Amino acid sequence: MSKFLSVQCAACKAKQTVFGNATETIACAGCGDVICTPTGGRTIVTGKIVEVL
């Protein structure tokens, strides 16, 4: 089941909502660091998952 995740950037602590099965690399809106990387299935989240939406 696919879900949206609220992810907090490890570098600048900004929060961003991302899709759990993202198909492209997602960068933080605040600092530009990569917070999610696609794998073909579930996304690898490099930030902290704050909440499952």
C-alpha positions in Angstrom: 0.0 0.0 0.0 1.4 3.4 -1.0 1.3 6.2 1.5 2.5 9.8 1.8 5.2 10.5 4.3 6.1 13.7 6.2 9.9 13.7 6.1 12.3 16.0 8.1 15.6 16.9 6.5 18.6 15.8 8.5 20.6 18.9 7.6 18.2 21.8 8.0 15.2 20.2 9.8 12.7 21.4 7.2 9.6 19.2 6.7 8.4 18.0 3.4 5.6 15.6 2.3 6.7 12.9 -0.2 5.2 9.8 -1.8 6.3 6.5 -0.4 6.8 5.1 -3.9 8.5 8.1 -5.5 9.9 7.5 -8.9 12.5 10.3 -8.9 15.1 11.7 -6.4 13.6 14.2 -4.1 15.6 17.1 -2.8 14.9 19.2 0.3 13.0 22.4 -0.5 15.1 24.3 2.1 18.7 23.3 1.5 18.7 21.0 -1.6 20.0 17.8 0.1 18.6 14.5 -1.1 15.9 13.3 1.3 14.5 10.4 -0.8 15.9 8.1 -3.4 13.9 5.8 -5.7 14.5 2.0 -5.9 11.9 0.8 -8.3 9.6 0.0 -5.3 9.6 1.6 -1.9 11.6 4.9 -1.6 14.8 5.0 0.5 14.3 7.9 2.9 17.5 9.5 4.1 15.8 12.0 6.3 13.7 11.3 9.4 10.1 10.1 8.8 8.0 12.3 11.1 4.5 11.0 10.3 2.7 8.6 7.9 -0.2 10.4 6.3 
